[in-house]
Amino acid sequence: MPWNDNANPGPWGQPPSDDDRRDPPRRPQGGGPRGPRGPGGPNGPDLNANFDRLNRRLREFFNGPGGRPRPGALAAVAGGVVALWALSGFYVVQPSEEAVVTTFGAYSRSAAPGLRYHLPYPIERVEKVAVTSLNQTNVGGSSEADVPRESLMLTGDENIIDLDFSVSWRVSDAARFAFATRNPEEAVKAVAESAMREVVGRTQLQQILTTGRGQVQAQAAELMQRTLDSWGTGVSVVEVQIRSANPPTEVVAAFREVANAGQDAESAINEANTYRNRVINEAKGDAARIVQSAQGYREQAVREALGEAARFNQIYSEYSRAPGSTRDRLYIEAMERILARSNKVIIDGNGVTAPVILPPDAFRPREPAVQAAPQVQAQPETQGQASRRAAQ
């Protein structure tokens, strides 16, 4: 049976006519038997009838007597549409975002996190910008794939270096970030590459490979920030990190030899500096010791001279009082000093009849006796001594 054969009602029966749609049949009252049927009648729901009924009620609502439209119905529909259009202006800004509101495409204001409202489209539009998240831009490729067009740079000593680095940045001004450049991420990458090339072009290769990375990173970050601020991009550079810095692959072996030679030269310089410091310190110590010895000898000579002068003055004073006794005393003291260091024994033989027997210790060599220096007691200077000293 064809599906479009209206002559044969098929298993669902004959479709209702227009009169039946306008005046649906009422269910007979009574307690007759009920067969199995759906909610729309014995043969299931009638969707066409329900649609026609809704259409008829809408026409009755909008059309008044004589078929003319009712003003109140049109105003209600227009009010509902306007209300829905007005409610479409509510929006929510997350805590990590800042909203930029534009009026007919021009910047109007910025909105903080929370529930906010703007005039519905097309009067105002809202663009949300993440301002707290940390963004990262890689220059020179990644660990999986290198981009020589970005990583190969020329150093200050005209050498080529393969340098990969990353830039961490965040949005500091959402309005400028949204309107200053068409693609802020690409602008940050271009500025980062340009700044790094300029800094590397002023730096020696060996400094970049060894101890100068921190200085290069700081200078590149500062130059990037100045450039981005001059453009008004609303981007704040947090950090520039050099991931790898190596010479080109073709000359790696040669650079390793140069690095080893530099380390050997540094070791030789350190050894020479150590030897120089040791020799200088030893020379300074010897010089200080000689100076101190000279100062001690000078002090000793001066004090000995002062002591001899004081002793001479005392002897002269005693000699002036008793010349004969003083001469005898000086003679005896001189002989004691001389004979104390002599190995000869002198015996006076006058009146000796028996042989003289000397002990064996008398013939042993004598060591010079250490004679303590006589303590000179200072005496008050007489008037005669003062006058003689003044005359000298």
C-alpha positions in Angstrom: 0.0 0.0 0.0 1.5 3.4 -1.0 2.2 5.7 1.9 0.4 8.6 0.2 -2.7 6.7 -0.6 -5.5 8.7 1.1 -8.3 6.5 -0.2 -7.2 3.7 2.1 -7.1 4.9 5.7 -4.6 2.3 6.7 -4.2 0.9 10.2 -4.6 4.4 11.8 -8.0 5.2 10.3 -9.3 8.1 8.2 -7.7 11.6 8.9 -10.2 14.1 10.4 -12.0 16.5 8.1 -12.0 20.3 8.5 -15.4 20.2 10.3 -14.1 17.7 12.7 -11.1 20.0 13.4 -13.4 23.0 14.1 -15.8 20.9 16.2 -14.1 18.0 17.7 -16.4 15.1 18.6 -17.3 14.8 22.2 -16.8 11.6 24.0 -20.1 10.0 24.6 -21.3 9.9 28.2 -22.1 6.6 29.6 -20.5 3.5 31.0 -20.0 1.6 27.8 -16.9 -0.5 27.4 -13.6 1.2 26.8 -11.0 -0.2 24.5 -7.3 0.4 24.6 -6.6 4.0 23.4 -4.1 6.7 23.8 -4.4 10.2 25.3 -5.7 11.7 22.1 -8.4 9.3 21.3 -8.8 5.7 20.5 -6.2 5.9 17.7 -3.5 8.1 19.6 -2.8 11.9 19.8 -3.9 14.1 16.9 -1.0 16.6 16.5 -2.7 18.4 13.6 -5.8 19.1 15.6 -3.8 20.4 18.5 -1.8 22.7 16.2 -4.9 24.0 14.5 -6.5 24.7 17.9 -3.5 26.7 19.0 -3.4 28.6 15.8 -7.1 29.4 16.1 -6.6 30.7 19.7 -3.7 32.9 18.6 -5.8 34.4 15.8 -8.6 35.1 18.3 -6.1 36.7 20.7 -4.5 39.0 18.1 -7.5 39.7 15.9 -10.4 41.6 17.3 -13.9 42.0 15.9 -13.9 42.5 12.1 -10.6 40.8 11.7 -8.6 43.8 12.8 -5.5 43.2 15.1 -5.8 44.1 18.8 -3.4 46.9 19.9 -2.9 45.4 23.4 -1.8 42.0 22.1 0.8 43.6 19.8 2.1 45.8 22.7 2.4 42.7 24.9 4.4 40.8 22.4 6.6 43.9 21.7 7.1 44.4 25.4 8.1 40.7 25.9 10.6 41.0 23.1 12.1 44.2 24.5 12.3 42.6 28.0 14.2 39.6 26.6 16.5 41.9 24.7 17.2 44.0 27.8 17.8 41.0 29.9 20.5 39.8 27.5 22.8 42.6 28.8 23.6 40.8 32.1 26.9 39.0 32.2 29.3 37.6 34.8 33.0 38.4 35.1 35.1 35.7 36.8 37.7 36.6 39.6 40.6 36.0 37.2 39.1 38.2 34.4 38.5 41.8 33.6 35.8 42.8 31.2 36.2 45.5 28.5 33.0 47.2 27.4 32.8 48.8 24.0 30.1 51.1 22.7 29.5 50.8 19.0 33.1 49.4 18.8 34.8 52.1 20.8 36.2 51.6 24.3 33.7 52.6 27.0 34.8 51.2 30.4 36.3 48.3 32.2 34.4 46.1 34.6 35.7 44.3 37.7 34.7 40.7 38.6 31.1 40.0 39.5 27.6 40.3 38.0 27.6 43.2 35.6 25.3 44.8 33.0 25.8 46.4 29.7 23.5 47.8 27.0 22.4 44.8 24.8 23.9 44.1 21.4 24.4 45.9 19.1 24.8 49.0 21.3 27.5 47.6 23.6 29.7 44.5 23.6 31.8 42.8 26.2 35.2 41.2 25.8 36.6 39.3 28.8 40.4 39.2 29.4 42.3 37.0 31.8 44.5 39.3 33.8 45.8 37.0 36.6 47.0 34.0 34.5 50.7 33.7 33.7 51.3 33.4 29.9 54.4 31.9 28.4 55.9 32.5 24.9 58.7 30.3 23.5 61.2 31.7 21.1 63.5 29.4 19.1 61.3 26.4 19.2 60.8 23.8 21.9 62.7 20.7 23.1 61.0 18.6 20.5 61.5 20.9 17.5 64.1 23.6 17.0 63.4 26.7 14.8 66.8 27.8 13.5 65.2 30.9 12.0 64.4 32.2 15.5 67.2 30.6 17.6 70.4 31.4 15.5 71.8 34.8 16.6 75.0 36.8 16.1 77.1 37.7 19.2 79.1 40.8 19.9 82.4 39.0 18.9 80.8 37.9 15.5 80.1 34.3 16.5 76.9 32.4 15.9 75.0 31.0 18.9 71.9 28.7 18.9 69.8 30.2 21.8 66.3 29.1 22.9 64.5 31.1 25.6 61.0 31.6 27.0 59.1 34.7 28.2 56.7 34.7 31.1 54.2 37.6 31.0 50.7 38.7 32.1 48.2 41.3 31.2 48.5 44.5 33.2 45.9 46.7 31.4 43.0 44.8 29.8 41.8 47.8 27.8 45.2 48.4 26.1 45.7 44.6 25.7 42.4 44.4 23.8 42.9 47.4 21.5 46.6 48.1 21.1 47.5 45.2 18.8 45.5 42.8 16.7 47.4 39.8 18.0 49.0 40.5 21.4 50.7 37.1 21.6 52.5 37.5 18.3 53.5 41.0 19.3 55.1 39.7 22.5 57.0 37.1 20.6 58.2 39.5 18.0 59.4 42.0 20.7 61.1 39.2 22.7 63.0 38.0 19.7 64.1 41.5 18.7 65.2 42.4 22.3 67.2 39.2 22.7 69.0 39.7 19.4 69.9 43.2 20.4 71.3 42.1 23.8 73.1 39.1 22.3 74.7 41.4 19.7 76.3 43.4 22.5 77.6 40.4 24.5 80.6 38.1 24.0 79.9 34.5 23.1 82.0 33.1 26.0 80.1 35.3 28.5 76.7 33.9 27.3 77.9 30.3 27.5 79.4 30.6 31.0 78.6 33.3 33.6 76.7 36.0 31.7 73.3 34.4 31.2 71.7 36.2 34.2 72.8 39.6 32.9 71.6 38.8 29.4 68.2 37.7 30.7 67.8 40.9 32.8 68.8 43.2 30.0 66.4 41.4 27.5 63.5 41.7 30.0 64.1 45.4 30.6 64.4 46.1 26.9 61.2 44.2 26.2 59.3 46.1 28.8 60.4 49.4 27.5 59.3 48.5 24.0 55.9 47.1 25.0 55.2 50.1 27.1 56.0 52.4 24.2 53.5 50.5 22.1 50.9 50.6 24.9 50.2 46.9 24.8 49.2 46.5 28.4 51.6 43.6 28.9 53.9 43.2 31.9 57.0 41.0 31.4 57.6 38.8 34.4 60.7 36.8 33.5 63.0 35.9 30.6 64.5 32.5 30.9 67.3 31.1 28.6 66.5 27.4 28.1 69.6 26.5 26.1 72.6 28.4 24.6 75.0 26.4 22.5 77.2 27.0 19.5 76.1 25.6 16.1 76.3 21.9 15.8 79.0 22.1 13.1 81.5 23.8 15.5 80.6 22.2 18.9 83.9 20.2 19.0 86.0 23.3 18.3 84.2 25.2 21.0 84.8 22.4 23.5 88.5 22.6 22.8 88.4 26.4 23.2 86.5 26.0 26.5 89.1 23.4 27.7 91.9 25.7 26.8 90.2 28.6 28.6 89.8 26.4 31.7 93.5 25.4 31.6 94.5 29.1 31.2 92.2 30.0 34.2 93.9 27.2 36.3 97.4 28.5 35.4 96.4 32.1 36.3 95.0 30.9 39.6 98.2 29.0 40.4 100.3 32.0 39.5 98.2 34.2 41.7 98.5 31.8 44.5 102.3 31.7 44.2 102.4 35.5 43.9 100.3 35.9 47.1 102.5 33.4 49.0 105.8 35.1 47.9 104.4 38.6 48.7 103.2 37.5 52.1 106.5 35.9 52.9 108.4 39.0 51.8 106.1 41.2 53.9 106.7 38.9 56.9 110.5 39.0 56.4 110.4 42.7 56.0 108.3 43.1 59.2 110.7 40.8 61.1 113.8 42.8 59.9 112.2 46.1 60.8 111.2 44.8 64.2 114.8 43.4 64.7 116.3 46.7 63.7 114.0 48.6 66.1 114.9 46.2 68.9 118.6 46.6 68.2 118.2 50.3 68.1 116.4 50.3 71.4 119.0 48.0 72.9 121.9 50.1 71.7 120.4 53.3 72.9 119.6 51.8 76.4 123.1 50.2 76.6 124.7 53.6 75.7 122.6 55.3 78.3 123.5 52.7 80.9 127.3 53.0 80.0 127.1 56.8 80.3 125.3 56.6 83.6 127.9 54.0 84.9 130.8 56.2 83.6 129.3 59.2 85.4 129.1 57.2 88.7 132.7 55.9 88.3 133.9 59.4 87.6 132.1 60.7 90.7 133.8 58.0 92.8 137.1 58.6 91.2 136.9 62.3 92.0 136.4 61.4 95.7 139.1 58.6 95.9 141.3 58.3 92.9 143.7 55.7 94.3 141.0 53.3 95.5 139.1 53.7 92.3 142.1 52.8 90.2 142.8 49.7 92.3 139.2 48.6 92.0 139.0 49.1 88.3 142.3 47.1 87.9 141.0 44.2 90.0 137.7 44.0 88.2 139.5 44.1 84.8 141.8 41.2 85.9 138.8 39.2 87.1 137.1 39.5 83.8 140.2 38.6 81.9 141.4 35.7 84.0 137.8 34.3 84.3 138.1 33.2 80.6 141.7 32.0 80.8 142.9 28.3 81.1 146.2 29.2 82.8 146.8 28.9 86.5 149.1 31.5 88.1 150.8 30.6 91.5 152.9 32.9 93.6 156.0 30.9 94.4 157.4 33.1 97.0 157.9 31.2 100.3 156.6 27.8 98.8 158.8 24.8 99.7 156.4 21.9 99.0 155.1 21.0 95.6 151.7 22.4 94.8 149.1 19.8 93.7 146.2 21.2 91.8 142.9 19.5 91.2 142.1 18.1 87.7 139.3 20.6 87.3 141.8 23.4 87.2 143.1 22.2 83.8 139.7 21.8 82.1 138.7 24.4 79.6 136.5 27.0 81.2 133.4 28.3 79.6 133.0 32.0 79.7 130.9 32.9 82.7 127.8 34.9 82.1 128.2 38.0 84.2 125.1 39.8 85.1 125.2 43.4 84.2 125.6 45.5 87.3 122.5 47.4 88.3 123.2 51.1 88.2 121.4 53.1 90.7 120.6 56.5 89.6 122.0 59.2 91.9 121.1 62.8 92.0 123.2 64.9 89.8 125.5 67.3 91.6 126.0 70.9 90.6 129.5 70.3 89.4 128.4 67.5 87.1 125.6 69.6 85.7 127.9 72.4 84.9 130.5 70.1 83.2 127.7 68.4 81.2 126.4 71.8 80.1 130.0 72.9 79.2 130.4 69.8 76.9 
